C-alpha cells in the first residue's frame, strides 16, 4: 500500500512533497470529487503492469488503471494529449501534455508486467519464490524503476524553508 499512500500524500501534503513515484498502484479515491485537493500539482511518475492481478489493468471493483491515472490529468487540468517519452521492449512511458503549472504526469506501462518493481530481481526465478509467481507475475528488465524514479525526483526538486 506504499504506492497508494504516496498518492494520498501528494493530495494532502503537496506543499511538502516534491514528487512521487508509485509502483503497481491504482488510486481509487482520486477519481471521486473533493477528495484530493492539492495546493499545487505534485509531479508523478507511476509504473503499472497490464497483467497485475492485485491492481487489474482493466479494473475489478475499482475503475481501470488508465482511468485512475487519467484522473490526475483531469485534476491537473492537462490537455488530455499524451506523448511517448520512453519506449523499450515491453515498456512504454507516456506523459500528459499542457498541465497546470507545467506539472509532469508520466505513466510507465509494462505490457504483460505483474505486481512488482520493474528492473528488480525477478521473484519468479526458480531459486526464490516460484510458488508465488501467480501473485507478482512477470518482472521486466526493459526499465529500471529505481533509476527512473531517482532521475525524475532529481528533475522535480522542491525548495523548503
DSSP file (Angstrom, degrees, kcal/mol; ACC not computed):
  #  RESIDUE AA STRUCTURE BP1 BP2  ACC     N-H-->O    O-->H-N    N-H-->O    O-->H-N    TCO  KAPPA ALPHA  PHI   PSI    X-CA   Y-CA   Z-CA
    1    1 A X     >        0   0    0      0, 0.0     4,-2.3     0, 0.0     5,-0.1   0.000 360.0 360.0 360.0   7.6    0.0    0.0    0.0
    2    2 A X  H  >  +     0   0    0      1,-0.2     4,-2.3     2,-0.2     5,-0.1   0.873 360.0  52.7 -64.0 -36.8    3.0    2.3   -0.2
    3    3 A X  H  > S+     0   0    0     20,-0.3     4,-1.6     2,-0.2    -1,-0.2   0.926 111.0  45.9 -65.7 -43.8    2.2    3.4   -3.7
    4    4 A X  H  > S+     0   0    0      1,-0.2     4,-2.2     2,-0.2    -1,-0.2   0.886 111.1  53.7 -65.2 -37.6   -1.4    4.4   -2.6
    5    5 A X  H  X S+     0   0    0     -4,-2.3     4,-2.5     1,-0.2    -2,-0.2   0.909 105.2  53.4 -63.6 -40.5    0.0    6.1    0.4
    6    6 A X  H  X S+     0   0    0     -4,-2.3     4,-1.8     1,-0.2    -1,-0.2   0.883 109.1  49.7 -62.6 -36.0    2.4    8.2   -1.7
    7    7 A X  H  X S+     0   0    0     -4,-1.6     4,-1.3     2,-0.2    -1,-0.2   0.889 109.0  51.4 -69.1 -38.1   -0.6    9.3   -3.8
    8    8 A X  H  X S+     0   0    0     -4,-2.2     4,-2.5     1,-0.2     3,-0.3   0.913 109.2  51.1 -62.8 -41.0   -2.6   10.2   -0.7
    9    9 A X  H  X S+     0   0    0     -4,-2.5     4,-3.3     1,-0.2    -2,-0.2   0.859 103.8  57.8 -64.9 -35.1    0.4   12.3    0.5
   10   10 A X  H  < S+     0   0    0     -4,-1.8    -1,-0.2     1,-0.2    -2,-0.2   0.836 111.4  44.0 -62.8 -30.9    0.5   14.1   -2.9
   11   11 A X  H  < S+     0   0    0     -4,-1.3     3,-0.4    -3,-0.3    -2,-0.2   0.931 125.0  30.4 -74.3 -47.7   -3.1   15.1   -2.2
   12   12 A X  H  < S+     0   0    0     -4,-2.5    -2,-0.2     1,-0.2    -3,-0.2   0.733 128.8  32.8 -91.1 -24.7   -2.6   16.1    1.5
   13   13 A X    >X  +     0   0    0     -4,-3.3     3,-2.5    -5,-0.2     4,-2.1  -0.154  66.4 136.9-126.3  39.2    1.0   17.4    1.6
   14   14 A X  T 34 S+     0   0    0     -3,-0.4    -1,-0.1     1,-0.3    -2,-0.1   0.730  73.0  59.9 -62.0 -20.8    1.6   18.9   -1.8
   15   15 A X  T 34 S+     0   0    0     -3,-0.2    -1,-0.3     1,-0.1    -2,-0.1   0.592 117.5  31.0 -80.1  -9.6    3.3   21.8   -0.1
   16   16 A X  T <4 S+     0   0    0     -3,-2.5     2,-0.6     1,-0.1    -2,-0.2   0.573 104.0  78.3-120.2 -19.1    5.9   19.4    1.4
   17   17 A X     <  -     0   0    0     -4,-2.1     3,-0.1    -8,-0.2    -1,-0.1  -0.856  54.9-167.9-101.2 120.4    6.2   16.6   -1.2
   18   18 A X        -     0   0    0     -2,-0.6    25,-0.8     1,-0.3     2,-0.3   0.930  66.9 -28.8 -73.4 -45.9    8.3   17.4   -4.2
   19   19 A X  E     -a   43   0A   0     23,-0.2     2,-0.3   139,-0.1    -1,-0.3  -0.968  57.1-137.2-163.3 163.2    7.3   14.4   -6.4
   20   20 A X  E     -a   44   0A   0     23,-2.1    25,-2.0    -2,-0.3     2,-0.1  -0.938   5.1-163.6-131.8 157.3    6.1   10.8   -6.1
   21   21 A X        -     0   0    0     -2,-0.3    25,-0.2    23,-0.2   128,-0.1  -0.507  17.2-174.9-137.6  67.4    6.9    7.6   -7.8
   22   22 A X        -     0   0    0    -19,-0.1    25,-2.0    23,-0.1     2,-0.4  -0.365   7.4-157.9 -67.7 143.0    4.2    4.9   -7.1
   23   23 A X  B     -b   47   0A   0     23,-0.2   -20,-0.3     1,-0.2    25,-0.2  -0.984  69.7  -0.9-123.1 131.9    4.8    1.4   -8.5
   24   24 A X  S    S+     0   0    0     23,-2.8     2,-0.4    -2,-0.4    -1,-0.2   0.962  98.8 135.5  57.3  58.6    1.9   -1.1   -9.0
   25   25 A X        -     0   0    0     22,-0.6     2,-0.2    -3,-0.2    -1,-0.2  -0.986  41.7-169.5-138.1 146.0   -0.8    1.2   -7.8
   26   26 A X        -     0   0    0     -2,-0.4    39,-0.1    42,-0.1     2,-0.1  -0.518  20.3-144.9-103.7-174.4   -4.3    2.4   -8.7
   27   27 A X    >>  +     0   0    0     -2,-0.2     3,-1.2     1,-0.1     4,-0.6  -0.482  19.1 177.4-153.4  76.9   -5.7    5.3   -6.8
   28   28 A X  G >4 S+     0   0    0      1,-0.3     3,-0.7     2,-0.2     4,-0.2   0.803  76.1  54.4 -59.3 -33.4   -9.4    4.8   -6.3
   29   29 A X  G >4 S+     0   0    0      1,-0.2     3,-1.3     2,-0.2    -1,-0.3   0.760  93.1  70.8 -76.0 -20.6  -10.1    7.9   -4.2
   30   30 A X  G <4 S+     0   0    0     -3,-1.2    -1,-0.2     1,-0.3     6,-0.2   0.802  91.8  58.0 -66.6 -27.3   -8.6   10.3   -6.7
   31   31 A X  G << S+     0   0    0     -3,-0.7     2,-0.5    -4,-0.6    -1,-0.3   0.604  89.6  84.8 -81.9  -7.7  -11.4    9.9   -9.2
   32   32 A X  S X  S-     0   0    0     -3,-1.3     3,-1.1    -4,-0.2     4,-0.4  -0.812  90.5-106.0 -95.0 133.1  -14.1   10.9   -6.7
   33   33 A X  T 3  S+     0   0    0     -2,-0.5    -1,-0.1     1,-0.2     4,-0.1  -0.107  93.2  12.1 -58.4 149.8  -14.6   14.7   -6.5
   34   34 A X  T 3  S+     0   0    0      2,-0.2    -1,-0.2     1,-0.1     3,-0.2   0.563  97.3  98.8  66.0  13.2  -13.4   16.8   -3.5
   35   35 A X  S <  S+     0   0    0     -3,-1.1     2,-0.5     1,-0.3    -2,-0.1   0.741  84.9  39.8 -97.6 -28.3  -11.2   14.0   -2.0
   36   36 A X        +     0   0    0     -4,-0.4    -1,-0.3    -6,-0.2    -2,-0.2  -0.957  60.5 156.9-124.8 113.6   -7.9   15.2   -3.4
   37   37 A X        -     0   0    0     -2,-0.5   -26,-0.1   -26,-0.2    -4,-0.0  -0.601  20.0-172.0-134.1  72.7   -7.3   19.0   -3.4
   38   38 A X        -     0   0    0     -2,-0.2   -26,-0.1     1,-0.1   -27,-0.1  -0.293  29.0-132.1 -67.1 150.8   -3.6   19.6   -3.5
   39   39 A X  S    S+     0   0    0    -28,-0.2     2,-0.3     1,-0.2    -1,-0.1   0.811  94.1   8.0 -69.4 -29.4   -2.2   23.1   -3.1
   40   40 A X  S    S-     0   0    0    -29,-0.1     2,-0.6    60,-0.0    -1,-0.2  -0.976  93.6 -91.5-145.8 155.4    0.0   22.5   -6.1
   41   41 A X        -     0   0    0     -2,-0.3     2,-0.5    -3,-0.1    63,-0.2  -0.593  40.0-145.5 -72.5 118.6    0.2   19.8   -8.7
   42   42 A X        -     0   0    0     -2,-0.6   -23,-0.2   -32,-0.2   -24,-0.1  -0.721  21.5-114.7 -83.9 126.0    2.8   17.2   -7.5
   43   43 A X  E     -a   19   0A   0    -25,-0.8   -23,-2.1    -2,-0.5     2,-0.4  -0.341  37.1-162.7 -60.7 140.9    4.8   15.6  -10.3
   44   44 A X  E     -ac  20 105A   0     60,-2.6    62,-3.2   -25,-0.2     2,-0.5  -0.991  23.8-177.1-133.4 132.6    4.2   11.9  -10.7
   45   45 A X  E     - c   0 106A   0    -25,-2.0     2,-0.4    -2,-0.4    62,-0.2  -0.997  23.5-178.8-119.0 123.6    6.0    9.0  -12.3
   46   46 A X  E     - c   0 107A   0     60,-2.5    62,-3.7    -2,-0.5     2,-0.4  -0.946  16.2-153.7-128.5 145.1    3.9    5.8  -11.9
   47   47 A X  E     +bc  23 108A   0    -25,-2.0   -23,-2.8    -2,-0.4   -22,-0.6  -0.964  17.8 169.6-120.0 132.2    4.6    2.2  -13.1
   48   48 A X  E     - c   0 109A   0     60,-2.3    62,-2.9    -2,-0.4     2,-0.4  -0.999  23.9-141.0-141.2 143.1    1.9   -0.3  -13.8
   49   49 A X  E >   - c   0 110A   0     -2,-0.3     3,-1.1    65,-0.3    62,-0.2  -0.818  14.2-139.3 -98.5 143.0    1.9   -3.8  -15.3
   50   50 A X  T 3  S+     0   0    0     60,-2.4     7,-0.3    -2,-0.4     8,-0.2   0.582 103.6  49.4 -78.2  -8.4   -1.0   -4.8  -17.6
   51   51 A X  T 3  S+     0   0    0     62,-2.5     2,-0.5    59,-0.4    64,-0.3  -0.007  75.3 139.1-116.7  28.1   -1.1   -8.3  -16.1
   52   52 A X    <   -     0   0    0     -3,-1.1     5,-0.3    62,-0.3    62,-0.1  -0.621  36.4-164.6 -74.6 119.3   -1.1   -7.2  -12.4
   53   53 A X  S    S+     0   0    0     82,-0.5     3,-0.4    -2,-0.5    -1,-0.2   0.723  87.5  48.1 -79.7 -20.3   -3.5   -9.5  -10.5
   54   54 A X  S    S+     0   0    0     81,-0.3     2,-0.4     1,-0.3    -1,-0.2   0.827 125.0  27.2 -88.3 -33.8   -3.7   -7.2   -7.5
   55   55 A X  S    S-     0   0    0     -6,-0.1    -3,-0.3   -30,-0.1    -1,-0.3  -0.731  92.1-150.4-123.7  79.0   -4.3   -3.9   -9.4
   56   56 A X    >   -     0   0    0     -2,-0.4     3,-1.3    -3,-0.4     9,-0.5  -0.250   9.8-140.0 -60.2 131.7   -6.0   -5.2  -12.5
   57   57 A X  T 3  S+     0   0    0     -7,-0.3     8,-1.4    -5,-0.3     9,-0.5   0.879 104.5  43.7 -55.7 -43.0   -5.4   -3.0  -15.6
   58   58 A X  T 3  S-     0   0    0      1,-0.2     6,-0.3     6,-0.2    -1,-0.3   0.457 117.1-118.1 -86.0  -1.3   -9.0   -3.4  -16.8
   59   59 A X    <   -     0   0    0     -3,-1.3    -1,-0.2     4,-0.2     4,-0.2  -0.084  27.5-159.4  89.9 166.8  -10.4   -2.9  -13.3
   60   60 A X  S    S-     0   0    0      2,-1.2     4,-0.1     3,-0.1    -5,-0.0  -0.112  85.2 -16.0-145.9-107.1  -12.4   -5.0  -11.0
   61   61 A X  S    S+     0   0    0     -2,-0.1     2,-0.2     2,-0.1    -2,-0.0   0.642 137.1  64.0 -77.7 -14.5  -14.4   -3.3   -8.2
   62   62 A X  S    S-     0   0    0      1,-0.1    -2,-1.2    -6,-0.1     3,-0.1  -0.641 101.4 -95.4 -99.1 162.0  -12.1   -0.3   -9.0
   63   63 A X        -     0   0    0     -2,-0.2    -4,-0.2    -4,-0.2    -1,-0.1  -0.290  58.6 -75.9 -66.6 163.5  -12.0    1.6  -12.3
   64   64 A X    >>  -     0   0    0     -6,-0.3     4,-2.1    -5,-0.1     3,-0.5  -0.262  43.6-113.2 -59.3 149.3   -9.4    0.6  -14.8
   65   65 A X  H 3> S+     0   0    0     -8,-1.4     4,-2.8    -9,-0.5     5,-0.3   0.894 115.3  54.8 -53.9 -46.5   -5.8    1.7  -14.1
   66   66 A X  H 3> S+     0   0    0     -9,-0.5     4,-2.4     1,-0.2    -1,-0.2   0.877 109.2  49.0 -59.3 -34.2   -5.7    4.1  -17.1
   67   67 A X  H <> S+     0   0    0     -3,-0.5     4,-1.1     2,-0.2    -1,-0.2   0.902 111.2  49.1 -69.1 -40.8   -8.8    5.9  -15.8
   68   68 A X  H  X S+     0   0    0     -4,-2.1     4,-0.5     2,-0.2     3,-0.3   0.925 115.8  42.3 -66.3 -42.7   -7.4    6.2  -12.3
   69   69 A X  H >X S+     0   0    0     -4,-2.8     3,-1.3     1,-0.2     4,-0.9   0.894 110.0  58.5 -69.6 -37.2   -4.1    7.6  -13.5
   70   70 A X  H 3X S+     0   0    0     -4,-2.4     4,-1.8    -5,-0.3    -1,-0.2   0.745  91.4  70.5 -61.6 -23.2   -6.0    9.8  -16.0
   71   71 A X  H 3X S+     0   0    0     -4,-1.1     4,-2.7    -3,-0.3    -1,-0.3   0.841  93.0  56.7 -64.0 -31.5   -7.9   11.3  -13.1
   72   72 A X  H <X S+     0   0    0     -3,-1.3     4,-2.7    -4,-0.5    -1,-0.2   0.918 104.4  52.5 -61.7 -41.7   -4.6   13.0  -12.1
   73   73 A X  H  <>S+     0   0    0     -4,-0.9     5,-2.9     1,-0.2    -2,-0.2   0.880 110.8  46.9 -62.7 -38.0   -4.6   14.6  -15.6
   74   74 A X  H ><5S+     0   0    0     -4,-1.8     3,-1.3     3,-0.2    -1,-0.2   0.930 112.5  49.2 -66.9 -45.0   -8.1   15.9  -15.1
   75   75 A X  H 3<5S+     0   0    0     -4,-2.7    -2,-0.2     1,-0.3    -1,-0.2   0.880 114.2  45.6 -61.1 -38.4   -7.2   17.2  -11.6
   76   76 A X  T 3<5S-     0   0    0     -4,-2.7    24,-3.2    -5,-0.2    -1,-0.3   0.314 112.2-122.2 -89.1   7.7   -4.1   18.9  -13.0
   77   77 A X  T < 5 +     0   0    0     -3,-1.3    -3,-0.2    22,-0.2    -4,-0.1   0.871  46.9 174.0  54.5  44.5   -6.1   20.3  -15.9
   78   78 A X      < -     0   0    0     -5,-2.9    20,-0.2    21,-0.2    21,-0.2  -0.361  44.0-112.0 -75.1 162.3   -3.9   18.7  -18.6
   79   79 A X        -     0   0    0     18,-2.4    19,-0.1     2,-0.2     3,-0.1   0.699  42.9-117.5 -70.3 -18.7   -5.0   18.9  -22.2
   80   80 A X  S    S+     0   0    0     17,-0.5     2,-0.2     1,-0.4    -1,-0.1   0.160  78.3 120.8  97.4 -18.4   -5.7   15.2  -22.5
   81   81 A X        -     0   0    0     16,-0.2    16,-2.4    17,-0.0    -1,-0.4  -0.529  46.5-160.7 -75.9 145.8   -3.0   14.8  -25.1
   82   82 A X  E     -D   96   0A   0     14,-0.2     2,-0.4    -2,-0.2    14,-0.2  -0.896   7.0-156.9-125.9 160.1   -0.2   12.4  -24.3
   83   83 A X  E     -D   95   0A   0     12,-2.0    12,-2.3    -2,-0.3     2,-0.5  -1.000  23.9-119.6-136.4 135.1    3.3   11.9  -25.7
   84   84 A X  E     +D   94   0A   0     -2,-0.4    10,-0.3    10,-0.2     3,-0.1  -0.641  34.4 169.8 -74.1 124.0    5.5    8.8  -25.6
   85   85 A X  E     +     0   0A   0      8,-2.9     2,-0.3    -2,-0.5     9,-0.2   0.479  66.4  24.2-113.6  -8.4    8.7    9.7  -23.7
   86   86 A X  E     +D   93   0A   0      7,-1.4     7,-2.9     2,-0.0    -1,-0.3  -0.948  58.8 169.8-156.4 135.5   10.2    6.2  -23.3
   87   87 A X  E     +D   92   0A   0     -2,-0.3     2,-0.3     5,-0.2     5,-0.2  -0.897  12.5 146.9-150.5 118.9    9.8    3.1  -25.3
   88   88 A X  E >   -D   91   0A   0      3,-2.4     3,-2.4    -2,-0.3     2,-0.1  -0.886  67.2 -52.4-153.1 120.3   11.8   -0.1  -24.9
   89   89 A X  T 3  S-     0   0    0     -2,-0.3    -1,-0.0     1,-0.3    22,-0.0  -0.295 126.0  -5.2  55.5-118.3   10.6   -3.6  -25.4
   90   90 A X  T 3  S+     0   0    0     -2,-0.1    21,-3.2    -3,-0.1     2,-0.5   0.313 118.5  89.4 -92.0   8.7    7.5   -4.2  -23.3
   91   91 A X  E <   +DE  88 110A   0     -3,-2.4    -3,-2.4    19,-0.2     2,-0.4  -0.916  45.1 173.7-114.6 130.9    7.7   -0.7  -21.6
   92   92 A X  E     -DE  87 109A   0     17,-2.2    17,-3.3    -2,-0.5     2,-0.5  -0.996  11.1-163.5-131.2 128.1    6.1    2.5  -22.8
   93   93 A X  E     -DE  86 108A   0     -7,-2.9    -8,-2.9    -2,-0.4    -7,-1.4  -0.950   9.7-172.0-112.0 129.5    6.1    5.7  -20.8
   94   94 A X  E     -DE  84 107A   0     13,-2.6    13,-2.8    -2,-0.5     2,-0.4  -0.852   8.9-153.0-115.6 153.9    3.7    8.5  -21.7
   95   95 A X  E     -DE  83 106A   0    -12,-2.3   -12,-2.0    -2,-0.3    11,-0.2  -0.990  18.7-124.8-125.4 137.3    3.4   12.0  -20.4
   96   96 A X  E     -D   82   0A   0      9,-2.0     9,-0.4    -2,-0.4     3,-0.3  -0.537  33.6-132.3 -73.9 146.8    0.3   14.1  -20.3
   97   97 A X        +     0   0    0    -16,-2.4   -18,-2.4     1,-0.2   -17,-0.5  -0.673  67.9  11.8-106.5 155.3    0.7   17.5  -22.0
   98   98 A X  S    S+     0   0    0     -2,-0.2    -1,-0.2   -20,-0.2     2,-0.2   0.886  77.4 173.1  52.4  53.3   -0.1   21.1  -21.1
   99   99 A X    >   -     0   0    0      4,-0.4     3,-1.8    -3,-0.3   -22,-0.2  -0.550  42.0 -80.4 -90.4 156.8   -0.8   20.6  -17.5
  100  100 A X  G >  S+     0   0    0    -24,-3.2     3,-2.0     1,-0.3    -1,-0.1  -0.240 116.1   3.1 -52.3 136.8   -1.5   23.3  -14.9
  101  101 A X  G 3  S-     0   0    0      1,-0.3    -1,-0.3    -3,-0.1    -2,-0.0   0.770 126.3 -73.5  53.6  29.7    1.8   24.9  -13.6
  102  102 A X  G <  S-     0   0    0     -3,-1.8    -1,-0.3     1,-0.2    -2,-0.2   0.809  77.5-177.9  55.7  32.3    3.7   22.7  -16.1
  103  103 A X    <   -     0   0    0     -3,-2.0     2,-0.6   -27,-0.2    -4,-0.4  -0.295  20.6-132.9 -60.3 144.9    3.0   19.6  -13.8
  104  104 A X        +     0   0    0    -63,-0.2   -60,-2.6    -6,-0.1     2,-0.5  -0.912  24.6 178.3-106.8 123.6    4.6   16.4  -15.0
  105  105 A X  E     +c   44   0A   0     -2,-0.6    -9,-2.0    -9,-0.4     2,-0.5  -0.951   7.9 176.8-123.4 107.5    2.5   13.3  -15.1
  106  106 A X  E     -cE  45  95A   0    -62,-3.2   -60,-2.5    -2,-0.5     2,-0.5  -0.954   9.9-168.6-117.6 126.7    4.4   10.3  -16.5
  107  107 A X  E     -cE  46  94A   0    -13,-2.8   -13,-2.6    -2,-0.5     2,-0.6  -0.959   4.9-161.3-118.2 116.9    2.8    6.8  -16.7
  108  108 A X  E     -cE  47  93A   0    -62,-3.7   -60,-2.3    -2,-0.5     2,-0.5  -0.876  10.1-163.1-101.2 121.8    5.1    3.9  -17.4
  109  109 A X  E     -cE  48  92A   0    -17,-3.3   -17,-2.2    -2,-0.6     2,-0.8  -0.905   9.2-156.0-113.1 125.9    3.2    0.8  -18.6
  110  110 A X  E >   -cE  49  91A   0    -62,-2.9   -60,-2.4    -2,-0.5     3,-2.2  -0.884  19.2-137.3-102.9 106.9    4.7   -2.7  -18.7
  111  111 A X  T 3  S+     0   0    0    -21,-3.2     3,-0.1    -2,-0.8   -62,-0.1  -0.500  92.0   1.8 -65.8 114.9    2.9   -4.8  -21.2
  112  112 A X  T 3  S+     0   0    0     -2,-0.5    26,-0.5     1,-0.3    -1,-0.3   0.477 100.4 144.0  84.9   3.4    2.4   -8.2  -19.5
  113  113 A X    <   -     0   0    0     -3,-2.2   -62,-2.5   -23,-0.2    -1,-0.3  -0.403  35.0-148.4 -77.2 153.1    4.0   -6.9  -16.3
  114  114 A X        -     0   0    0     24,-2.5     2,-1.4    22,-0.2   -62,-0.3  -0.049  42.1 -59.6-102.0-156.3    2.8   -8.1  -12.9
  115  115 A X  S    S+     0   0    0     20,-0.4     2,-0.3    21,-0.3    22,-0.1  -0.651  97.7  93.5 -92.8  79.2    2.6   -6.6   -9.4
  116  116 A X  S    S-     0   0    0     -2,-1.4     2,-0.7    22,-0.1   -92,-0.1  -0.877  82.7 -77.3-156.8-177.0    6.3   -6.0   -8.9
  117  117 A X    >   -     0   0    0     -2,-0.3     3,-2.2     4,-0.2    -2,-0.1  -0.844  48.2-124.7 -99.8 109.0    9.2   -3.5   -9.2
  118  118 A X  T 3  S+     0   0    0     -2,-0.7    27,-2.6     1,-0.3    28,-0.5  -0.274  94.7  16.5 -56.4 130.8   10.4   -3.1  -12.8
  119  119 A X  T 3  S+     0   0    0     21,-2.4    -1,-0.3     1,-0.3    22,-0.1   0.368 103.0 114.1  89.0  -3.9   14.1   -3.8  -13.2
  120  120 A X  S <  S-     0   0    0     -3,-2.2    -1,-0.3     1,-0.2     2,-0.1  -0.241  81.9 -59.3 -88.7-178.5   14.3   -5.5   -9.8
  121  121 A X        -     0   0    0      1,-0.1     2,-0.8    -3,-0.1    -4,-0.2  -0.388  56.3-116.5 -60.6 133.8   15.1   -9.1   -9.0
  122  122 A X    >   -     0   0    0      1,-0.2     3,-1.8    -3,-0.1     6,-0.1  -0.661  22.2-160.0 -76.3 109.6   12.6  -11.5  -10.7
  123  123 A X  T 3  S+     0   0    0     -2,-0.8     6,-1.8     1,-0.3     9,-0.2   0.582  85.3  68.8 -69.6  -8.5   10.9  -13.1   -7.7
  124  124 A X  T 3   +     0   0    0     13,-0.2    -1,-0.3     4,-0.1     9,-0.1   0.424  67.9 125.2 -90.2   1.4    9.8  -16.0  -10.0
  125  125 A X  S X  S-     0   0    0     -3,-1.8     3,-2.2     1,-0.1     5,-0.3  -0.328  76.4-112.6 -56.5 143.7   13.3  -17.2  -10.5
  126  126 A X  T 3  S+     0   0    0      1,-0.3     4,-0.3     3,-0.1    -1,-0.1   0.786 114.1  51.0 -53.3 -32.3   13.4  -20.9   -9.6
  127  127 A X  T 3  S+     0   0    0      2,-0.1    -1,-0.3     3,-0.1    -2,-0.1   0.490 112.3  46.8 -87.6  -1.3   15.6  -20.4   -6.5
  128  128 A X  S <  S-     0   0    0     -3,-2.2    -4,-0.1    -6,-0.1     3,-0.1   0.673 123.7 -35.3-103.2 -99.1   13.5  -17.6   -5.0
  129  129 A X    >   +     0   0    0     -6,-1.8     3,-1.8    -4,-0.3     4,-0.1  -0.444  61.9 156.0-130.5  60.0    9.7  -17.8   -4.7
  130  130 A X  G >   +     0   0    0     -4,-0.3     3,-1.5    -5,-0.3     4,-0.3   0.769  69.9  67.9 -62.3 -24.5    8.3  -19.7   -7.7
  131  131 A X  G 3  S+     0   0    0      1,-0.3     3,-0.3    -3,-0.1    -1,-0.3   0.738 101.4  48.9 -66.3 -20.7    5.1  -20.7   -5.8
  132  132 A X  G X> S+     0   0    0     -3,-1.8     4,-1.7    -9,-0.2     3,-1.6   0.262  74.3 108.9-103.5  12.2    4.0  -17.1   -5.7
  133  133 A X  H <> S+     0   0    0     -3,-1.5     4,-2.4     1,-0.3    -1,-0.2   0.839  73.3  62.2 -57.7 -33.5    4.6  -16.3   -9.4
  134  134 A X  H 34 S+     0   0    0     -3,-0.3    -1,-0.3    -4,-0.3   -81,-0.2   0.822 106.9  47.2 -60.1 -29.2    0.8  -16.1   -9.9
  135  135 A X  H <4 S+     0   0    0     -3,-1.6   -82,-0.5     1,-0.1   -20,-0.4   0.955 125.7  21.3 -81.1 -53.6    0.8  -13.2   -7.4
  136  136 A X  H  < S-     0   0    0     -4,-1.7   -21,-0.3   -22,-0.1   -22,-0.2   0.701  90.8-175.1 -96.2 -17.3    3.6  -11.0   -8.6
  137  137 A X     <  +     0   0    0     -4,-2.4   -13,-0.2    -5,-0.3   -14,-0.2  -0.062  42.0   1.9  66.5-160.3    3.9  -12.1  -12.2
  138  138 A X        -     0   0    0    -26,-0.5   -24,-2.5   -87,-0.1     2,-0.5  -0.385  57.2-153.3 -71.2 135.2    6.4  -11.1  -14.8
  139  139 A X        -     0   0    0    -26,-0.2     2,-0.1    -2,-0.1   -17,-0.1  -0.950  16.8-139.8-108.6 122.8    9.2   -8.6  -13.9
  140  140 A X        -     0   0    0     -2,-0.5   -21,-2.4     1,-0.1   -20,-0.2  -0.459  18.0-166.7 -80.8 152.7   10.5   -6.6  -16.8
  141  141 A X  S    S+     0   0    0    -23,-0.2    -1,-0.1    -2,-0.1     3,-0.1   0.216  72.0  93.3-112.2   8.1   14.2   -5.7  -17.4
  142  142 A X  S    S+     0   0    0      1,-0.1     2,-0.3   -54,-0.1   -51,-0.1   0.522  95.7  21.3 -82.3  -5.2   13.3   -3.1  -20.1
  143  143 A X        -     0   0    0     -3,-0.1     2,-0.7   -33,-0.0    -1,-0.1  -0.966  68.2-137.5-156.3 147.4   13.3   -0.3  -17.5
  144  144 A X     >  -     0   0    0     -2,-0.3     4,-2.6     1,-0.2   -25,-0.2  -0.899  15.0-166.4-107.5 102.2   14.8    0.2  -14.0
  145  145 A X  H  > S+     0   0    0    -27,-2.6     4,-2.8    -2,-0.7     5,-0.3   0.879  86.3  54.8 -58.9 -40.0   12.1    1.8  -11.9
  146  146 A X  H  > S+     0   0    0    -28,-0.5     4,-2.2     1,-0.2    -1,-0.2   0.937 111.8  43.4 -59.7 -47.2   14.5    2.8   -9.2
  147  147 A X  H  > S+     0   0    0      2,-0.2     4,-2.5     1,-0.2    -2,-0.2   0.914 115.5  48.3 -64.5 -44.2   16.8    4.6  -11.6
  148  148 A X  H  X S+     0   0    0     -4,-2.6     4,-2.4     2,-0.2    -2,-0.2   0.887 112.0  48.8 -67.2 -39.1   13.9    6.3  -13.4
  149  149 A X  H  X S+     0   0    0     -4,-2.8     4,-2.9    -5,-0.2     5,-0.2   0.922 111.0  50.8 -65.3 -43.0   12.3    7.4  -10.2
  150  150 A X  H  X S+     0   0    0     -4,-2.2     4,-2.3    -5,-0.3    -2,-0.2   0.932 112.2  46.3 -60.3 -45.9   15.6    8.8   -8.9
  151  151 A X  H  X S+     0   0    0     -4,-2.5     4,-1.7     2,-0.2    -1,-0.2   0.914 112.5  51.2 -61.6 -42.5   16.1   10.8  -12.1
  152  152 A X  H  X S+     0   0    0     -4,-2.4     4,-1.1     1,-0.2    -2,-0.2   0.921 110.5  48.1 -60.9 -46.0   12.5   12.0  -12.0
  153  153 A X  H >< S+     0   0    0     -4,-2.9     3,-0.5     1,-0.2    -1,-0.2   0.898 109.1  53.7 -62.7 -40.3   13.0   13.2   -8.4
  154  154 A X  H >< S+     0   0    0     -4,-2.3     3,-0.5     1,-0.2    -1,-0.2   0.843 110.8  47.1 -62.8 -33.1   16.2   14.9   -9.3
  155  155 A X  H 3< S+     0   0    0     -4,-1.7    -1,-0.2     1,-0.2    -2,-0.2   0.675 116.0  45.2 -79.8 -18.4   14.4   16.8  -12.1
  156  156 A X  T << S+     0   0    0     -4,-1.1    -1,-0.2    -3,-0.5    -2,-0.1  -0.330  78.2 153.8-126.2  50.3   11.5   17.8   -9.9
  157  157 A X    <   -     0   0    0     -3,-0.5     2,-0.3     1,-0.0    -3,-0.1  -0.119  28.2-147.2 -71.3 174.1   13.0   19.0   -6.7
  158  158 A X        -     0   0    0   -142,-0.1     2,-0.4  -139,-0.0  -140,-0.1  -0.989  10.5-127.9-148.9 134.4   11.4   21.5   -4.3
  159  159 A X        -     0   0    0     -2,-0.3     2,-0.4  -141,-0.1     0, 0.0  -0.688  26.3-167.7 -83.3 132.7   12.8   24.2   -2.1
  160  160 A X              0   0    0     -2,-0.4  -144,-0.1     1,-0.1    -2,-0.0  -0.935 360.0 360.0-118.3 144.4   11.7   24.0    1.6
  161  161 A X              0   0    0     -2,-0.4    -1,-0.1     0, 0.0    -2,-0.0   0.453 360.0 360.0 -83.6 360.0   12.2   26.7    4.2
